């Protein structure tokens, strides 16, 4: 409880670090902040070309969109976990010399990834608008809920990953591989219906499954996510955040010696 | 915690594991975890001290004594193994300056980032930002990217943020080496002002002078324990004595090593070198009555009589004097050439006399070196640590020398009413 209060006191530090990350990233480049939009746009163009023209998928209508509305949230999650793993190690000078609640670092990292995802979603919305698929505004009301859920989940994992990486540097690289495999074990590139009945229980345990499905419900199928999906996602996310906080609190006392 | 205290440290211990063999392969890492060799280095072995609100305390000690670790524990970067540390109020540390600076962002933006790391809210920074910019003297450049700053400008900006945080407890680690002399002066004045406003300050520094100027108390940490604490002047005198002993020991050891290696002739004195054409044979330090003594009052005269022997005549010889304080501070030096003394040759054994009149060195122990050089400036006889003197006085002045001075207080000031 005390540490929550403290993180609130340091809220300006979180905002500053997020601002620094977002504004500093493309500083000096000609297009600057526009890159935030160009990146996802070109990704979308490539997928459209490959899956619409070279390898047309006839099972799923407008596959590029099907893929894209899930891929962007997935990339938010996977970079938060694999990239976030190194966020404390990367700031070792600061951790070694100044006191601040250490949780600020993973929180800022994940928050900055979140802002990036939201900006990418602007591209998604524009593309959906021009593709003529249309929106279900009732479903879109659920978007913020899903985003918060995913944020909580990503933060939980990032807390654990960043704390462990301080002591065990290989973790960062291991997570790079794990998230890659994880992507294929989450219904990002294919619909849930393709998954054989026998191994579905594994998918049910994957906390990212309900979240990805919910995003797709909202933007692709234009329907309100099922209550079951929402509850599942919410429970798993909160559970992971709690575990993350406990692990992090436990390990953070020894950060400065290890760095 | 007692109400008047800002910091309470009780029986704090801290050690570090220093791995000698970290276990490089996976096999070693997983199977032989227990076998990995490390040495436990006890850095703090039970120290306790309190710092009252508004007090300024200096931590001194030689490298590795645990003073920086103490500061890290106070700032909560590390935690003690046993014992407790309590600190009341917001802590700001001048340990790492410019944390979080982004080179591509402007000075102003970086002020916001840096200050937020000290835990300030946006509003609090808004209130201070003008003061910070004014203090840094970077008004013209404040909207330029920090990467265009010189290193001096960078440090000035960083220092300005850290010192304007308005912390209740300020921790400082060797910082007053920022910018040019003017800016250092300004930082120093700012520190005094902060102290006057009731901020508690803890400084780690090798500069005993700086500690004497700011601190009310010094704590000498030696091998993880408090060896002495009290008025800075008194503690520093003990510390300097100890350091002098230590230095002599090290010099002696180094000399023995060099002798063992055959690099120097054991007959030769480490504190003396020269071509040997002439040599000091005796050094007498006396008062006006010719009585030998070591302690002289400030403002008194010191009579020095140097006896020398000559093997081969030295043409146009130069006699020199250097005065050092025990911490190695070079206080004064001169020679007969600098003083434009008329030329002389050393052709046979004799004596030279030197009177140091109305000596203005501040109370401390000083070391005197003497030298004979030939006309080319080559050493004929360099005699280091030839003598020691103590200057005594009850003055409270600080620094190296006392400067003749006089105050004239203008009409505006009135005498205090009794």
Interface residues (C-beta under 8 A of the other chain):
Chain A: X9 X10 X11 X12 X13 X15 X16 X17 X19 X20 X23 X24 X27 X28 X93 X94 X95 X96 X97 X98 X99 X100 X253 X256 X257
Chain B: X16 X17 X72 X75 X76 X77 X78 X79 X91 X93 X95 X96 X99 X100 X102 X104 X105 X109 X112 X113 X116 X117 X118 X119 X120 X121 X122 X125
